[in-house]
Amino acid sequence: MLTPGPGPLRRQPDTFPSRSRSSHADLAETPGQLLDRACSAGLRPNVFHYSAAIKSCRNGGNWQSGLGLLGMMSGSSVVPNVVTYNSIVSVCRRPGRWQLALRLLRSMPRDALLPDVVTYSSATSACESCGQWQVALDLLRAMLEDKVPADVISCSSAISACEKGCAWEAALGLLAGMPEARLVPNVITFSSAVSACEKGRQWQIALDVLGLMVEAGLLPDVIICSSAISACEKGGQWRPALALLDVMRACRVTPNAITYNSAISACSREGQWQTALHLLSVLIGQATLAPDVISYSSAISACEKAGQWQFALGLLAVTVAARLAPNVITYSSAISACLAGCQWQHALGLLSEMQSGGLQPDVISYDSAIAVCAASGKWEAVMDLVSAMVESGMNSFTVARYDHVEQAGSSIDCFKHAALIMLMRHFVDEGPPFTYVDTHAGRGIYDLTSEGALRDSTHEEGVVRLVQAGGLGECRALQEYVTAQLRFSEGACGAPDVTSGSGEVLGGAGSAGGGALKYYLGSPALAKLWLRPQDRAVCFEIADAAHADLQSSLGLVGSTGQPAVEALCENSYWWLLHHAGSELFQGRGLVLMDPPYEPYEAYMAWNLFLLRHLQARWPSSCVAMWYPCTEPLQVGGLYRRLLELGYEEVLVAEFGLRESAVGSLQNSGLLFLRPPPRFEAELREVLLALGRELEDGPLQSARASVFWLPDWARTSGS
């Protein structure tokens, strides 16, 4: 029998609801319902009974019932104590309840209570489950301010929160500070720290933390070892990953499937296909373990990177036979493996097999198949694959790592932008309004004193050399190009007088003073200088930061009577194929296609698909497509591809520097579909003049050629 406590509750068998005599329905009652019935029976539960009831909610993870009981206490004038709050905050450790845990902790002073180490630890644990690492650190600081000593549990929870929030540096900072606070890390602490390093791709530090754990006399378990191996995998370090497997065996720690999968994946990243297959065979031979789809996918990826397409397809067949449900990643790796042997039939067959099995190929699947078909010379198949991507609504391109500032003003840009100025002048001189489209506009204006521009200083062998050349003879395009660059750098920001069609050249190359260049005008900025009020421009840039710069840049160039210029933060291919209205494709048009070609085959496939689209939708447009000339076989493949797709009336210009001192791309080409009349002869003159100015005696010579695609086919025997 209970004696009366601080609250006047007396246990009386004939009046208090008894579990021993309850009905089946009573057994389903919650603690709150039992307390409610007790109150209805005239009994008065005290704080200890409420706290016990809330604790039972914690065990069941029922935070709503716990809050309900807290509300009942207020309605019954029962003041909660620290144990009550600790129990309800502990209930909030379930994912997504960290904000509620903080509100409860902050409400304790209203009941004249101060949080203790259990309260703070529970709140920190709630933050841990959601990766709220900054809040977890704030709680640790609050503990110091409240003079509540942190314990291993609160520190471990904060480190785990940092791990889930991918804040490896903060996690290591906490671990390093524990000895000063006289706290001894345990296995959970070290495990969270290693996992934080794994997510941060800090494989060396992960191994160091593992070493500290062993020095502290703690034995690593399979979880921490697997995390360390995964850290090595993410860092592309297959040898340390295998060494850790040996350490596990020496410490009698049994690897699990996750351990083996991480080790196989580490091998796959470096193309160690034989080692990956050996690990897979070891996993298969384990009596208590079985490989899963991740195991086989990683092994297939290893074979793919090593060009072992037969093994990759064999492993895929085993995966299917074992009914392990290969996923999109599995198939994509197998398709990519087909590139080594130009196995385009297998690649297309796997793509079809995916769809038959209910899997939707992703961008990687299609790009891999495109690369295989392109390498096999199956250009129509490439076009069909791009068409399938368009029909399935697959917007494939993301922001490329490439930033044009590294090539701004290079010899490549001199070639490309001199040709652009020639085209702009033709369109302006011929009278009727036209629309200029720049599919990959970049930032518009580039600072040649920035770190990126100075990394290789490619502009020194390009536009700077042209500026230093002074007089450029009778080459109007180069004179206008250099003068536009000088005038902007010197602050004139004026447009050349090209709207009258009078043929007047914008002064001599040195007319703007011949000063040093600080800025470089890219294609959209140059094009805007030549546009008239009746003309229009649509410029695309997919990267947010570069697009913001593009908008600012376009506002800095031009003169009165501004043309209509749009700067869209969009994938140009996707927008032109899906969203461009019919009004865009009316009248004359000039399209510059200048993508980053990362990866080459994917961008080239979309270029050719867009060419086909523009040829059908906008036959009155002229298209200029820039491309890199890195390998003769690749360039020849492009020309054959164009011919097989029916593009015969294409003018080709190639320009480059031999033995360039600059360690960057210096050779490229431009394709012109439906160029203006007389453009070919003018282009030859410009490239000859450009070559003369950029040559540097015996150290560097220029090469330039202009030809029609059918002529190349006859001379090359293609």
PLY file of the C-alpha trace (Angstrom):
ply
format ascii 1.0
element vertex 718
property float x
property float y
property float z
element edge 717
property int vertex1
property int vertex2
end_header
0.00 0.00 0.00
1.26 3.50 -0.90
1.35 6.04 1.87
0.41 9.66 1.18
3.20 11.59 -0.35
3.64 15.29 -1.04
0.47 15.19 -3.11
-2.65 13.77 -1.32
-2.83 10.55 -3.31
-3.87 7.45 -1.34
-3.86 4.00 -2.89
-7.22 2.40 -2.09
-7.89 -0.94 -3.75
-11.64 -0.39 -3.89
-11.45 2.99 -5.70
-8.17 3.20 -7.72
-8.32 1.64 -11.21
-6.55 -1.66 -10.99
-4.65 -3.27 -13.87
-5.13 -6.69 -12.34
-8.90 -6.39 -12.58
-9.13 -4.33 -15.79
-10.93 -5.46 -18.87
-9.25 -6.12 -22.22
-10.07 -2.55 -23.27
-8.35 -1.23 -20.14
-5.12 -2.95 -21.20
-4.99 -0.68 -24.26
-5.26 2.46 -22.16
-2.43 4.96 -22.32
-0.81 6.30 -19.14
-2.68 9.54 -19.73
-6.01 7.76 -19.86
-5.25 5.91 -16.63
-4.35 9.16 -14.87
-7.46 10.78 -16.31
-9.60 7.97 -14.90
-7.83 8.34 -11.58
-8.70 12.03 -11.48
-12.28 11.24 -12.44
-12.41 8.81 -9.52
-11.49 11.65 -7.18
-7.84 10.71 -6.81
-4.99 13.24 -7.14
-1.87 11.99 -8.97
1.29 13.82 -7.95
4.43 14.84 -9.85
6.02 11.42 -9.37
3.10 9.63 -11.02
3.06 12.08 -13.93
6.83 11.75 -14.38
6.55 7.96 -14.41
3.75 8.15 -16.98
5.79 10.51 -19.18
8.76 8.17 -18.89
6.62 5.34 -20.23
5.83 7.57 -23.23
9.56 7.99 -23.75
10.02 4.25 -23.89
7.34 4.05 -26.57
8.47 7.16 -28.42
5.02 8.72 -28.05
5.90 12.41 -27.75
2.30 13.58 -28.31
1.11 11.67 -25.23
4.03 13.03 -23.24
3.08 16.61 -24.11
-0.52 15.82 -23.27
0.51 14.66 -19.81
2.54 17.82 -19.31
-0.56 19.81 -20.15
-2.62 17.73 -17.70
-0.13 18.59 -14.96
-0.65 22.29 -15.58
-4.42 21.84 -15.54
-4.20 19.87 -12.29
-1.89 22.46 -10.68
0.86 19.86 -10.40
4.25 21.54 -10.84
6.70 19.47 -12.94
10.20 18.83 -11.66
13.51 18.31 -13.46
12.83 14.59 -13.83
9.54 15.39 -15.57
11.26 17.66 -18.07
14.10 15.22 -18.60
11.58 12.52 -19.47
9.63 14.67 -21.95
12.79 16.11 -23.58
14.08 12.57 -23.91
10.89 11.65 -25.80
11.83 14.33 -28.36
15.03 12.54 -29.34
13.13 11.00 -32.22
13.99 12.55 -35.63
12.32 15.87 -36.38
11.56 16.88 -32.76
14.70 18.86 -31.93
12.93 22.24 -31.98
10.32 20.95 -29.51
13.12 19.68 -27.27
14.70 23.16 -27.26
11.39 24.86 -26.46
10.87 22.54 -23.50
14.39 23.14 -22.23
13.96 26.91 -22.49
10.60 26.78 -20.71
12.04 25.20 -17.54
12.91 28.53 -15.84
9.19 29.42 -15.88
8.71 26.56 -13.43
11.71 27.77 -11.42
13.79 24.85 -12.71
17.27 24.70 -14.19
18.26 22.10 -16.81
20.77 19.54 -15.63
23.23 17.41 -17.58
20.48 14.89 -18.45
18.27 17.64 -19.91
21.08 19.06 -22.00
22.23 15.63 -23.13
18.71 14.69 -24.22
18.30 17.97 -26.12
21.69 17.49 -27.77
20.68 13.97 -28.73
17.51 15.37 -30.35
19.70 17.71 -32.42
21.98 14.80 -33.29
19.19 12.84 -34.97
18.58 15.72 -37.42
22.18 16.79 -37.96
21.64 20.16 -36.25
25.28 20.44 -35.30
25.38 24.22 -34.80
22.50 23.98 -32.31
24.23 21.07 -30.57
27.34 23.21 -30.13
25.20 26.06 -28.79
23.81 23.69 -26.17
27.31 22.74 -25.06
28.14 26.44 -24.70
24.95 26.95 -22.70
26.01 24.15 -20.37
29.25 26.00 -19.67
27.37 29.25 -19.03
24.98 27.46 -16.65
27.93 25.74 -14.96
26.51 22.34 -15.87
29.47 20.01 -16.50
29.24 18.22 -19.83
29.56 14.45 -19.82
30.64 11.89 -22.38
27.05 11.39 -23.53
26.46 15.07 -24.35
29.83 15.40 -26.11
29.31 12.19 -28.07
25.85 13.36 -29.12
27.28 16.69 -30.29
30.02 14.91 -32.26
27.39 12.66 -33.81
25.35 15.75 -34.74
28.45 17.15 -36.47
28.86 13.84 -38.28
25.30 13.87 -39.56
25.67 17.53 -40.53
28.90 16.82 -42.47
30.88 19.13 -40.14
34.00 17.02 -39.67
36.18 19.88 -38.44
33.74 20.74 -35.65
33.55 17.05 -34.69
37.32 16.80 -34.39
37.44 20.02 -32.40
35.05 18.54 -29.84
37.02 15.30 -29.68
40.27 17.19 -29.15
38.73 19.25 -26.34
37.44 16.31 -24.30
40.71 15.56 -22.39
40.86 19.17 -21.18
37.33 18.74 -19.81
38.50 15.52 -18.13
36.20 13.44 -20.29
37.30 10.08 -21.67
35.95 9.32 -25.17
34.29 5.95 -25.58
33.76 3.73 -28.60
30.65 5.68 -29.63
32.58 8.96 -29.48
35.40 7.70 -31.67
32.97 6.00 -34.04
31.08 9.26 -34.62
34.34 11.14 -35.20
35.56 8.59 -37.76
32.19 8.67 -39.50
32.40 12.48 -39.64
35.79 12.19 -41.35
34.34 9.66 -43.76
31.56 12.03 -44.83
34.12 14.81 -45.13
36.35 12.62 -47.34
39.19 12.97 -44.83
40.56 9.45 -45.01
43.95 10.21 -43.43
42.39 11.91 -40.40
39.93 9.02 -40.07
42.87 6.63 -39.77
44.52 8.94 -37.23
41.36 8.94 -35.09
41.24 5.17 -35.31
44.84 5.08 -34.11
43.99 7.34 -31.15
41.22 4.95 -30.20
43.60 1.99 -30.12
46.11 4.04 -28.10
43.33 4.75 -25.58
43.00 1.01 -25.03
39.66 0.67 -26.83
39.06 -2.10 -29.33
37.50 -0.96 -32.61
34.33 -2.68 -33.67
33.01 -3.51 -37.12
31.10 -0.21 -37.35
34.10 2.05 -36.83
36.32 -0.09 -39.07
33.72 -0.01 -41.84
33.51 3.79 -41.53
37.29 4.08 -41.83
37.32 1.82 -44.90
34.50 3.89 -46.40
36.59 7.03 -45.77
39.43 5.43 -47.73
36.97 4.52 -50.48
35.72 8.10 -50.79
39.33 9.28 -50.91
40.18 6.82 -53.67
42.63 4.97 -51.42
42.21 1.27 -52.07
45.49 0.14 -50.45
44.72 1.58 -46.97
41.22 0.13 -47.27
42.63 -3.36 -47.81
45.15 -2.84 -45.02
42.27 -2.08 -42.64
40.63 -5.35 -43.65
43.83 -7.13 -42.59
43.83 -5.21 -39.29
40.26 -6.33 -38.65
41.22 -9.96 -39.12
44.20 -9.53 -36.79
41.93 -7.97 -34.14
39.35 -10.71 -34.68
36.76 -8.18 -35.80
34.51 -9.90 -38.33
33.79 -7.76 -41.42
30.17 -7.48 -42.49
28.68 -6.94 -45.94
29.00 -3.16 -45.58
32.72 -3.55 -44.86
33.27 -5.64 -47.97
31.13 -3.33 -50.11
33.20 -0.32 -49.05
36.44 -2.15 -49.82
35.16 -3.29 -53.23
34.03 0.25 -53.99
37.48 1.57 -53.01
38.98 -0.77 -55.59
36.41 0.25 -58.20
37.33 3.93 -57.94
40.91 3.13 -58.93
40.06 0.48 -61.52
41.51 -2.35 -59.42
39.11 -4.80 -60.98
41.00 -7.99 -60.12
41.21 -7.08 -56.43
37.55 -6.08 -56.46
36.57 -9.46 -57.92
38.72 -11.23 -55.33
36.93 -9.40 -52.50
33.59 -10.24 -54.06
34.55 -13.92 -54.16
35.60 -13.76 -50.48
32.25 -12.22 -49.60
30.42 -14.92 -51.56
32.35 -17.57 -49.64
31.26 -16.29 -46.22
28.77 -18.62 -44.58
26.95 -15.87 -42.70
27.15 -13.13 -45.33
25.81 -12.67 -48.83
26.63 -10.09 -51.50
23.90 -7.61 -52.37
23.26 -5.39 -55.37
25.76 -2.84 -53.99
28.49 -5.50 -53.95
27.92 -6.42 -57.58
27.44 -2.81 -58.70
30.80 -1.82 -57.19
32.53 -4.78 -58.83
30.93 -3.92 -62.19
32.14 -0.34 -61.77
35.68 -1.59 -61.17
35.54 -3.61 -64.39
34.09 -0.62 -66.25
36.95 1.67 -65.23
39.48 -0.96 -66.27
37.82 -1.52 -69.65
36.86 -5.11 -68.80
33.47 -5.05 -70.48
33.14 -8.86 -70.69
33.53 -9.25 -66.92
31.16 -6.33 -66.31
28.43 -7.90 -68.42
29.05 -11.28 -66.82
28.63 -9.83 -63.33
25.43 -8.12 -64.39
24.09 -11.45 -65.63
24.93 -13.03 -62.26
23.16 -10.18 -60.46
20.02 -10.72 -62.53
20.17 -14.50 -62.10
20.50 -14.09 -58.32
17.37 -11.90 -58.35
19.20 -9.09 -56.60
17.29 -6.45 -58.61
20.07 -4.50 -60.33
19.39 -0.78 -60.13
20.07 2.20 -62.37
23.63 2.49 -61.06
24.31 -1.18 -61.85
23.07 -0.87 -65.42
24.77 2.49 -66.01
28.15 1.05 -65.01
27.62 -1.93 -67.31
26.62 0.36 -70.20
29.69 2.51 -69.64
31.87 -0.62 -69.65
30.75 -1.25 -73.23
32.75 1.80 -74.33
36.04 -0.11 -74.14
35.04 -2.58 -76.83
32.72 -0.22 -78.75
29.94 -2.66 -77.87
27.12 -0.36 -78.94
24.64 -3.22 -79.46
25.15 -4.38 -75.87
24.83 -0.80 -74.60
21.52 -0.23 -76.36
20.34 -3.69 -75.31
21.05 -2.91 -71.65
19.22 0.40 -71.95
16.21 -1.45 -73.34
16.51 -4.13 -70.64
16.39 -1.45 -67.96
13.15 -0.04 -69.30
11.62 -3.50 -69.72
12.41 -4.17 -66.06
10.65 -1.02 -64.92
13.77 1.10 -64.42
13.96 4.62 -65.83
17.42 5.35 -67.25
18.96 8.50 -65.82
21.32 11.06 -67.33
24.37 8.89 -66.63
22.73 5.91 -68.34
21.98 7.92 -71.48
25.32 9.76 -71.52
27.15 6.43 -71.22
25.15 4.95 -74.10
25.77 8.10 -76.16
29.53 7.81 -75.57
29.50 4.14 -76.65
27.51 4.81 -79.82
29.63 7.86 -80.68
32.85 5.88 -80.28
31.33 3.19 -82.52
30.42 5.73 -85.21
26.67 5.17 -84.81
25.61 8.80 -85.17
21.94 8.15 -85.88
21.77 6.05 -82.72
23.28 9.00 -80.84
20.57 11.29 -82.20
17.91 8.75 -81.23
19.26 8.64 -77.68
19.19 12.42 -77.36
15.67 12.40 -78.77
14.66 9.83 -76.14
16.08 12.06 -73.42
14.11 15.02 -74.74
10.90 13.01 -74.95
11.33 11.69 -71.40
11.79 15.21 -70.07
15.39 14.64 -69.04
17.21 17.94 -68.53
20.71 16.52 -68.49
23.14 19.34 -67.95
24.26 20.72 -64.62
26.77 23.44 -63.81
30.20 22.60 -65.22
33.35 23.08 -63.16
34.91 25.01 -66.04
35.14 28.79 -65.66
36.01 30.67 -68.85
38.06 33.24 -66.94
41.04 30.89 -67.36
40.78 31.18 -71.17
39.53 34.77 -71.40
41.48 36.67 -74.05
43.49 33.62 -75.13
44.40 32.93 -78.75
41.29 30.72 -78.80
39.15 33.71 -77.83
40.88 35.96 -80.37
39.97 33.48 -83.11
36.44 32.89 -81.90
35.54 36.51 -81.17
37.11 37.96 -84.30
34.92 35.56 -86.29
31.90 36.61 -84.19
32.54 40.29 -84.95
32.73 39.49 -88.67
29.37 37.72 -88.48
27.80 40.55 -86.47
28.99 43.11 -89.01
27.54 41.07 -91.89
24.18 40.85 -90.14
24.17 44.57 -89.32
25.28 45.65 -92.80
22.62 43.54 -94.49
19.87 45.59 -92.89
16.82 43.69 -91.55
16.50 43.05 -87.79
17.95 39.82 -86.45
18.16 37.81 -83.22
21.47 36.83 -81.65
21.48 33.67 -79.46
24.44 32.80 -77.22
23.95 29.27 -75.85
26.77 29.40 -73.28
27.36 33.05 -72.52
29.53 32.81 -69.41
30.12 35.88 -67.26
30.14 38.37 -70.14
33.11 40.40 -68.88
36.26 38.97 -67.28
38.81 40.56 -64.96
42.24 39.79 -66.41
43.89 40.64 -63.07
41.92 37.98 -61.18
43.49 34.83 -59.79
41.77 32.61 -62.36
42.95 34.70 -65.31
46.52 34.86 -63.98
46.72 31.12 -63.31
47.91 30.41 -66.87
47.84 34.00 -68.20
46.53 32.75 -71.54
45.56 36.31 -72.48
49.27 37.21 -72.67
49.62 35.11 -75.83
46.29 36.31 -77.18
44.60 39.67 -76.89
47.56 41.33 -75.11
49.84 40.45 -78.02
47.32 41.93 -80.46
47.14 45.14 -78.42
50.93 45.39 -78.37
51.05 44.85 -82.14
49.63 48.35 -82.70
48.65 48.64 -86.34
46.84 45.61 -87.67
47.00 46.58 -91.32
43.74 46.50 -93.21
42.19 43.71 -91.10
39.00 45.44 -90.07
37.67 42.64 -87.84
40.84 42.52 -85.72
40.96 46.32 -85.48
37.38 46.44 -84.24
37.98 43.55 -81.86
41.07 45.11 -80.25
39.59 48.62 -80.10
36.43 47.36 -78.39
38.55 45.65 -75.74
40.75 48.72 -75.20
37.88 51.17 -75.01
36.09 49.18 -72.35
39.21 48.67 -70.24
39.94 52.39 -70.39
36.41 53.25 -69.30
34.92 54.50 -72.55
32.30 51.72 -72.63
31.01 53.10 -75.92
29.67 51.15 -78.86
31.45 51.15 -82.23
29.70 52.98 -85.01
28.58 49.97 -87.00
24.88 50.71 -87.31
25.12 52.82 -90.44
26.56 50.10 -92.63
28.98 52.67 -94.01
31.98 50.40 -93.67
33.80 52.82 -91.37
36.31 51.07 -89.13
36.26 51.86 -85.43
39.55 53.74 -85.41
42.96 52.09 -85.42
44.00 49.41 -83.01
45.86 51.96 -80.97
43.26 54.71 -81.18
42.04 54.17 -77.65
45.41 54.94 -76.19
47.05 51.51 -76.33
46.89 51.06 -72.57
47.02 47.82 -70.65
43.97 45.60 -70.59
42.28 45.01 -67.25
39.02 43.56 -68.54
38.06 41.29 -71.39
34.73 41.40 -73.21
33.33 37.92 -73.87
30.97 36.95 -76.67
27.68 38.35 -75.23
29.27 41.69 -74.34
30.93 41.99 -77.75
27.74 41.02 -79.55
25.74 43.65 -77.69
28.10 46.37 -78.94
27.06 45.58 -82.50
23.33 45.15 -81.92
21.00 47.91 -83.08
17.81 49.01 -81.29
15.73 46.91 -83.69
17.76 43.76 -82.98
17.39 41.26 -80.14
19.65 38.97 -78.10
18.99 35.93 -75.91
21.97 34.81 -73.80
22.04 31.66 -71.67
24.12 30.82 -68.60
23.16 27.91 -66.35
25.41 28.72 -63.35
23.75 31.08 -60.86
26.88 33.05 -59.97
28.02 33.40 -63.58
24.48 34.38 -64.62
24.43 37.17 -62.02
27.75 38.44 -63.41
26.36 38.18 -66.95
23.39 40.38 -66.08
25.70 42.97 -64.54
28.11 42.79 -67.49
25.42 43.35 -70.10
24.38 46.49 -68.24
27.89 47.92 -68.60
28.19 47.79 -72.39
26.25 49.48 -75.15
24.98 52.95 -75.87
21.72 54.84 -76.27
18.85 53.08 -77.97
19.50 49.76 -76.27
18.45 46.57 -78.07
16.28 43.99 -76.29
18.71 41.67 -74.49
17.63 38.75 -72.28
20.00 36.90 -69.95
18.40 33.59 -68.96
19.65 31.30 -66.19
18.67 28.17 -68.12
20.03 25.12 -69.90
20.08 26.55 -73.43
19.52 23.21 -75.17
16.48 22.45 -73.06
15.01 25.93 -73.35
15.44 26.15 -77.13
13.95 22.67 -77.60
11.02 23.07 -75.19
10.25 26.67 -74.33
11.27 28.85 -77.26
8.18 30.35 -78.88
7.69 30.48 -82.62
8.49 34.22 -82.63
12.12 33.47 -81.77
12.58 31.42 -84.92
11.20 34.07 -87.26
13.38 36.28 -89.43
17.15 36.26 -89.45
19.16 34.72 -86.66
22.75 34.23 -85.53
23.43 31.44 -83.03
26.76 30.93 -81.25
27.20 27.50 -79.64
30.21 27.50 -77.32
29.78 24.86 -74.56
32.47 23.75 -72.08
32.54 20.17 -73.48
32.66 18.47 -70.08
32.07 15.70 -71.10
32.87 16.05 -74.80
30.61 13.38 -76.28
27.53 14.43 -74.32
27.87 18.10 -75.29
28.65 17.26 -78.90
25.60 15.00 -79.13
23.37 17.81 -77.85
25.09 20.29 -80.19
24.27 18.15 -83.21
20.73 17.55 -82.02
20.21 21.29 -81.58
21.73 21.88 -85.03
19.13 19.54 -86.51
16.38 21.32 -84.56
17.52 24.77 -85.70
17.86 23.62 -89.29
14.21 22.54 -89.23
12.74 25.36 -87.09
14.94 28.29 -88.12
16.25 27.76 -91.66
17.03 31.48 -91.99
19.57 31.37 -89.14
23.34 31.14 -89.29
24.89 28.86 -86.67
28.51 29.07 -85.49
29.65 26.14 -83.35
32.99 26.22 -81.54
34.79 22.98 -80.65
38.20 21.99 -79.25
40.81 20.39 -81.51
42.61 18.15 -79.05
43.09 14.96 -81.06
43.05 14.49 -84.87
40.96 11.31 -84.55
38.36 13.15 -82.49
38.17 16.04 -84.95
37.98 13.71 -87.93
35.23 11.78 -86.18
33.24 15.00 -85.78
33.53 15.80 -89.49
32.49 12.30 -90.53
29.61 12.49 -88.07
28.36 15.73 -89.65
28.58 14.28 -93.15
26.73 11.11 -92.18
23.99 13.20 -90.60
23.58 15.15 -93.83
25.41 18.38 -92.94
27.37 18.99 -96.13
27.17 22.75 -96.72
29.21 23.53 -93.64
32.17 25.91 -93.64
34.99 24.88 -91.29
37.71 27.08 -89.80
40.57 25.75 -87.68
43.12 27.88 -85.85
45.85 27.04 -83.38
49.36 27.65 -82.14
52.10 25.04 -82.32
54.53 24.62 -79.40
52.66 27.11 -77.27
54.40 28.12 -74.04
51.02 28.26 -72.34
50.00 24.91 -70.88
46.36 25.09 -71.98
44.15 24.42 -74.98
45.45 26.43 -77.96
43.80 24.71 -80.95
40.14 24.85 -81.86
37.68 25.11 -84.69
34.46 26.79 -85.74
31.71 25.28 -87.87
29.49 27.69 -89.79
26.11 26.50 -90.96
24.66 28.85 -93.61
27.36 31.56 -93.33
26.76 34.95 -95.03
27.95 35.55 -98.61
31.64 36.53 -98.99
32.28 35.37 -95.43
34.72 32.62 -96.47
37.20 34.94 -98.17
37.12 37.47 -95.32
37.62 34.71 -92.77
40.75 33.50 -94.56
42.23 37.01 -94.46
41.43 37.46 -90.77
42.99 34.14 -89.78
46.14 34.88 -91.78
46.46 38.26 -90.06
45.73 36.74 -86.66
48.38 34.07 -87.21
51.00 36.65 -88.16
50.39 38.69 -85.01
50.30 35.75 -82.59
53.33 33.90 -83.94
56.47 34.14 -81.84
59.28 33.28 -84.22
60.70 29.75 -83.89
59.11 29.29 -80.46
55.55 29.40 -81.67
53.94 29.18 -85.09
50.31 29.53 -86.06
48.28 27.23 -88.25
45.00 28.18 -89.88
42.74 26.56 -92.44
39.32 27.30 -93.93
37.48 24.69 -95.99
34.08 23.27 -96.83
33.24 19.92 -95.29
32.76 18.03 -98.60
36.24 19.20 -99.68
37.70 17.71 -96.50
35.93 14.43 -97.25
37.48 14.27 -100.72
41.02 15.09 -99.61
40.97 12.85 -96.53
39.44 9.90 -98.34
36.50 9.76 -95.89
0 1
1 2
2 3
3 4
4 5
5 6
6 7
7 8
8 9
9 10
10 11
11 12
12 13
13 14
14 15
15 16
16 17
17 18
18 19
19 20
20 21
21 22
22 23
23 24
24 25
25 26
26 27
27 28
28 29
29 30
30 31
31 32
32 33
33 34
34 35
35 36
36 37
37 38
38 39
39 40
40 41
41 42
42 43
43 44
44 45
45 46
46 47
47 48
48 49
49 50
50 51
51 52
52 53
53 54
54 55
55 56
56 57
57 58
58 59
59 60
60 61
61 62
62 63
63 64
64 65
65 66
66 67
67 68
68 69
69 70
70 71
71 72
72 73
73 74
74 75
75 76
76 77
77 78
78 79
79 80
80 81
81 82
82 83
83 84
84 85
85 86
86 87
87 88
88 89
89 90
90 91
91 92
92 93
93 94
94 95
95 96
96 97
97 98
98 99
99 100
100 101
101 102
102 103
103 104
104 105
105 106
106 107
107 108
108 109
109 110
110 111
111 112
112 113
113 114
114 115
115 116
116 117
117 118
118 119
119 120
120 121
121 122
122 123
123 124
124 125
125 126
126 127
127 128
128 129
129 130
130 131
131 132
132 133
133 134
134 135
135 136
136 137
137 138
138 139
139 140
140 141
141 142
142 143
143 144
144 145
145 146
146 147
147 148
148 149
149 150
150 151
151 152
152 153
153 154
154 155
155 156
156 157
157 158
158 159
159 160
160 161
161 162
162 163
163 164
164 165
165 166
166 167
167 168
168 169
169 170
170 171
171 172
172 173
173 174
174 175
175 176
176 177
177 178
178 179
179 180
180 181
181 182
182 183
183 184
184 185
185 186
186 187
187 188
188 189
189 190
190 191
191 192
192 193
193 194
194 195
195 196
196 197
197 198
198 199
199 200
200 201
201 202
202 203
203 204
204 205
205 206
206 207
207 208
208 209
209 210
210 211
211 212
212 213
213 214
214 215
215 216
216 217
217 218
218 219
219 220
220 221
221 222
222 223
223 224
224 225
225 226
226 227
227 228
228 229
229 230
230 231
231 232
232 233
233 234
234 235
235 236
236 237
237 238
238 239
239 240
240 241
241 242
242 243
243 244
244 245
245 246
246 247
247 248
248 249
249 250
250 251
251 252
252 253
253 254
254 255
255 256
256 257
257 258
258 259
259 260
260 261
261 262
262 263
263 264
264 265
265 266
266 267
267 268
268 269
269 270
270 271
271 272
272 273
273 274
274 275
275 276
276 277
277 278
278 279
279 280
280 281
281 282
282 283
283 284
284 285
285 286
286 287
287 288
288 289
289 290
290 291
291 292
292 293
293 294
294 295
295 296
296 297
297 298
298 299
299 300
300 301
301 302
302 303
303 304
304 305
305 306
306 307
307 308
308 309
309 310
310 311
311 312
312 313
313 314
314 315
315 316
316 317
317 318
318 319
319 320
320 321
321 322
322 323
323 324
324 325
325 326
326 327
327 328
328 329
329 330
330 331
331 332
332 333
333 334
334 335
335 336
336 337
337 338
338 339
339 340
340 341
341 342
342 343
343 344
344 345
345 346
346 347
347 348
348 349
349 350
350 351
351 352
352 353
353 354
354 355
355 356
356 357
357 358
358 359
359 360
360 361
361 362
362 363
363 364
364 365
365 366
366 367
367 368
368 369
369 370
370 371
371 372
372 373
373 374
374 375
375 376
376 377
377 378
378 379
379 380
380 381
381 382
382 383
383 384
384 385
385 386
386 387
387 388
388 389
389 390
390 391
391 392
392 393
393 394
394 395
395 396
396 397
397 398
398 399
399 400
400 401
401 402
402 403
403 404
404 405
405 406
406 407
407 408
408 409
409 410
410 411
411 412
412 413
413 414
414 415
415 416
416 417
417 418
418 419
419 420
420 421
421 422
422 423
423 424
424 425
425 426
426 427
427 428
428 429
429 430
430 431
431 432
432 433
433 434
434 435
435 436
436 437
437 438
438 439
439 440
440 441
441 442
442 443
443 444
444 445
445 446
446 447
447 448
448 449
449 450
450 451
451 452
452 453
453 454
454 455
455 456
456 457
457 458
458 459
459 460
460 461
461 462
462 463
463 464
464 465
465 466
466 467
467 468
468 469
469 470
470 471
471 472
472 473
473 474
474 475
475 476
476 477
477 478
478 479
479 480
480 481
481 482
482 483
483 484
484 485
485 486
486 487
487 488
488 489
489 490
490 491
491 492
492 493
493 494
494 495
495 496
496 497
497 498
498 499
499 500
500 501
501 502
502 503
503 504
504 505
505 506
506 507
507 508
508 509
509 510
510 511
511 512
512 513
513 514
514 515
515 516
516 517
517 518
518 519
519 520
520 521
521 522
522 523
523 524
524 525
525 526
526 527
527 528
528 529
529 530
530 531
531 532
532 533
533 534
534 535
535 536
536 537
537 538
538 539
539 540
540 541
541 542
542 543
543 544
544 545
545 546
546 547
547 548
548 549
549 550
550 551
551 552
552 553
553 554
554 555
555 556
556 557
557 558
558 559
559 560
560 561
561 562
562 563
563 564
564 565
565 566
566 567
567 568
568 569
569 570
570 571
571 572
572 573
573 574
574 575
575 576
576 577
577 578
578 579
579 580
580 581
581 582
582 583
583 584
584 585
585 586
586 587
587 588
588 589
589 590
590 591
591 592
592 593
593 594
594 595
595 596
596 597
597 598
598 599
599 600
600 601
601 602
602 603
603 604
604 605
605 606
606 607
607 608
608 609
609 610
610 611
611 612
612 613
613 614
614 615
615 616
616 617
617 618
618 619
619 620
620 621
621 622
622 623
623 624
624 625
625 626
626 627
627 628
628 629
629 630
630 631
631 632
632 633
633 634
634 635
635 636
636 637
637 638
638 639
639 640
640 641
641 642
642 643
643 644
644 645
645 646
646 647
647 648
648 649
649 650
650 651
651 652
652 653
653 654
654 655
655 656
656 657
657 658
658 659
659 660
660 661
661 662
662 663
663 664
664 665
665 666
666 667
667 668
668 669
669 670
670 671
671 672
672 673
673 674
674 675
675 676
676 677
677 678
678 679
679 680
680 681
681 682
682 683
683 684
684 685
685 686
686 687
687 688
688 689
689 690
690 691
691 692
692 693
693 694
694 695
695 696
696 697
697 698
698 699
699 700
700 701
701 702
702 703
703 704
704 705
705 706
706 707
707 708
708 709
709 710
710 711
711 712
712 713
713 714
714 715
715 716
716 717
